[in-house]
Amino acid sequence: MDYSLLWLDWKRKSSLPAYTKRIVGMPATRQGKAALRELLNGLKAMGADSELCSGSDGCPSIRLNECPGGGEKAELHRSGEGLALIGSGRGLIYGVFYLLRHLALGEDYPEWESSPAYPIRMLDHWDNADGSIERGYSGRSFFFRSGRPVCTARTRDYARLLASCGLNGCCINNVNVHGSALKLLTGSYKRELKRIAVCLEEYGVALWLSVSFSAPMELGGLATADPLDPEVRQWWQDTSRQLFSAIPNLAGFLVKADSEGRPGPHSYGRSHAEGANMLAEAVSPFGGKILWRCFVYNCTQDWRDTETDRAKAQRDAFAPLDGQFRENVFLQIKNGPVDFQIREPVSPLLGELEHTSSILEFQIAQEYTGQQKHVCYLLPMFREVLDQQMGRRADRDLVAERISAVCAVSNTGDDPNWTGHDLAAANLFGFGLLSWDPSAEPEAIAREWSILTFGGDPEVTDTVTDILLRSRSVYEKYTVPLGIGWMCVPGTHYGPSPEGYEYDRWGTYHRATHREIGVERGPGGTGFTEQYSPALAGMYASKETCPEELLLFFHRLPFDYRMKDGRTLLQRIYDDHFEGVEEARAMSDAWDRLEDRLDPAVFARVRARFREQLRSAAEWRDVVNSWLYRLTLIPDEKGRKLYL
Ligand code: GCV
């Protein structure tokens, strides 16, 4: 095998509870059998001498009780000296992985009765048919090779990894559908897609496909893709019927329409609701769902236009359509109003929909957060989003309670360690756990992931957990603190370029002059704050009550603005950059001290990534600070060097 099994590489335990010796129960379904196999293999790897028995004969045992149906609930109960694991085939899979994880953590008798918070918990791959991955930082696609989908042993291990942390779906191709990926809808690749779907299905992972809105023209030879055109509707219905009947376990389509140049209903004067509903109608007879992305904004903005505010675009486009979507449509909403920056407020659209299902989209691919060369543990950010009270309802008002599903842009590729940076796998694992239970604690997740991945050496666990928990704020400090965002190199989005996007068309401006920086988004500015409930709008609109870490997202401020601790805004930005680099160095040093406690190959890989992180962090510090110095001619109060 040329890849690792990440946290599923169970480590040998010096002792295990007596009940691990006997396994009782013979699940009937394919998923139940997979659960049993995982249990036996997992226990064996941990050193248990388990046997499969027809009865417990009064001895402690693990009993698997498979219930009919396909629900996801899992129950784990004490039963005498042993354990009973109860669930459908899928439930047993989640229960077995939960049990194995807890045995690996050295925790005996985990009582557990759990259902996932959301019925859809998935990863979105931005994999292209040629094997490249848009915003991929860990090798090439393991779903596509030379223009065709492929199913390999890795597909199965991927399904195991997903199920083991509670995930139940993946969309295997890029939302920007081009090249031979277009043909995934036709008969050309049905055999391969079926193999992938069947493979994923064994672990309860559904297959999703991204589709192009203009497929009826690109593939069907029609003159239009107008969603109200009878021939177009028929084309989608026929295509969906053929696809769903050929591919079991196909859950539906993901669509990026009228976004960043992708085709969509607007070209025909139709609304997003008309576009999405037409597709929803086509997949509805097969239980299919449509995930319709809300990442819609003007990407050809003139930078001199100060009226248009990209942050406002999604709420403006979709809130008026609330209630117009069919019930099998989910609006897919990125966590922030702009685009996966290290710090953004929560998307106001998440507080708007009362009659439409939504799926919250995170990005664990670290496009703007260090591209898996920098360590950046994203779970604290995800929890902040899920825990945000939107101020729109008396109850069930948290984002976690308002959404109906969750997804994340995947950070995996065919690198032997799956995620490029070994520590980035914590984001994959953690996103899974959080999608099952949005109240899961980032610190507990980090600790668990570290133990499962590196073994139980407390020094390693404490150090790795500490690095992970500090990493987001460290990254934020040396890159774009205070919510300013977008100072990265255009196109690649790696490394600093403070004015890289300033005079471009993407609507992401900070408009810095020698006196001030930031976009005013309060009522006296673009009015973006008004998109929130009165409580949030008021908080963000005032400089005094706006959370400091978002100050420059919401406000345009002079460089001599006094922060709460008395420093000027400029000095705070200088300081953050210096501190961020020092804190990155401290994380790297802490890793170095683990040298004798880790597998040498893993240690060396992560050390090399830390070297690059330190180089890049220093570059960010020097480029941003010297740019600010040249603009303002105000030196650092502490007399540090501010120019390259
Ligand atoms: C898949 C950002 C990324 C694009 C991505 C887009 C999206 O703009 O840079 O690569 O396209 O988001 O989410 O659709």
Boltz pocket constraint, residues with backbone or C-beta under 6 A from the ligand:
constraints:
  - pocket:
      binder: B
      contacts: [[A, 126], [A, 134], [A, 135], [A, 175], [A, 176], [A, 256], [A, 260], [A, 295], [A, 339]]
      max_distance: 6.0
